[in-house]
Amino acid sequence: MKLLEFPHSHYCEKARWALDYKRIPFERVALMPGFHMRTVRRHAPRTSVPVLLTDKEVVQGSSEIIDYLDERFSDRQLTPQDSLSKNECIQFESELSDKFGEPLRTILYDRLLAFPDYIRFCFTNPMSPAKRILFRLYYPMLKKLMHQAYVKSEKRVAGAKETFFSSLDELEARISGNDYLYEGRFTRADLSVCAMLALLVLPPEFPVSWPEMPDHEIEKLHNDYQNHPVCVWVRRIYALHRN
Ligand SMILES: N[C@@H](CCC(=O)N[C@@H](CS)C(=O)NCC(=O)O)C(=O)O
């Protein structure tokens, strides 16, 4: 199996974690942003990663990949077995992108797109020197596209902050006194929340290294939230369930 990915993407981490958790061997294929579109479109209807390629099938999207893995590999089920918990869990997971995944991406890119070396490291670290040079050359154009897609305006950034921090409070109340979100065990809900928040928590088990943070505002955000109960919970789940 192959996983088409951007190594630092939290959606790709979600799919990668599910594969690792189920102990399924796979090859990670890092794509260059921009150029990824042609590669992904050869296999799948949309341009986004993660995409899982098997001998016969193509599965696009992190939740779809977990569905696929649980259907094909019955060991270490990530989906709750009880039908009520299952429905609630799937609904909960489907809201995580709006509550955490997309707002956090907006908050980070709003600041970090100004640091080409940081972004270049994140996207091309496992690649050849030639690709890194290529990335440097086309970064000004890519930066505009990424800003347009993920940041857009100050109003959108303000909205992302409001959504993200109120969702953290909501989640804090939800996990208070609970080790796990559903069925008293590790499920796709815990995995998905933790993957979505990995870019805030930076857990040591995240299988990709991070360059030094060049931006004081994001560094402060990381520092300020390390002891937040949700971040402490995320670190615990990572330590227990991410190898
Ligand atoms: N809902 C999708 C979201 C995936 C997503 O937003 N991927 C981003 C990277 S973080 C991407 O591939 N963006 C480039 C594109 O859409 O062409 C999932 O859960 O997999």
PDBQT file of the ligand as one rigid body, heavy atoms in Angstrom, charges set to zero:
ROOT
HETATM    1  N1  LIG A 301     -11.341  16.148   4.476  1.00  0.00    +0.000 N 
HETATM    2  C1  LIG A 301     -10.042  15.818   3.958  1.00  0.00    +0.000 C 
HETATM    3  C2  LIG A 301      -9.183  17.071   4.047  1.00  0.00    +0.000 C 
HETATM    4  C3  LIG A 301      -7.789  16.853   3.490  1.00  0.00    +0.000 C 
HETATM    5  C4  LIG A 301      -7.037  18.152   3.265  1.00  0.00    +0.000 C 
HETATM    6  O1  LIG A 301      -7.543  19.262   3.517  1.00  0.00    +0.000 OA
HETATM    7  N2  LIG A 301      -5.817  18.030   2.730  1.00  0.00    +0.000 N 
HETATM    8  C5  LIG A 301      -5.000  19.175   2.392  1.00  0.00    +0.000 C 
HETATM    9  C6  LIG A 301      -3.658  19.089   3.096  1.00  0.00    +0.000 C 
HETATM   10  S1  LIG A 301      -3.804  19.479   4.802  1.00  0.00    +0.000 SA
HETATM   11  C7  LIG A 301      -4.717  19.148   0.881  1.00  0.00    +0.000 C 
HETATM   12  O2  LIG A 301      -4.463  18.107   0.325  1.00  0.00    +0.000 OA
HETATM   13  N3  LIG A 301      -4.738  20.332   0.238  1.00  0.00    +0.000 N 
HETATM   14  C8  LIG A 301      -4.399  20.456  -1.142  1.00  0.00    +0.000 C 
HETATM   15  C9  LIG A 301      -5.542  20.231  -2.085  1.00  0.00    +0.000 C 
HETATM   16  O3  LIG A 301      -6.711  20.090  -1.636  1.00  0.00    +0.000 OA
HETATM   17  O4  LIG A 301      -5.283  20.210  -3.297  1.00  0.00    +0.000 OA
HETATM   18  C10 LIG A 301      -9.450  14.645   4.764  1.00  0.00    +0.000 C 
HETATM   19  O5  LIG A 301      -9.891  14.428   5.905  1.00  0.00    +0.000 OA
HETATM   20  O6  LIG A 301      -8.585  13.935   4.236  1.00  0.00    +0.000 OA
ENDROOT
TORSDOF 0
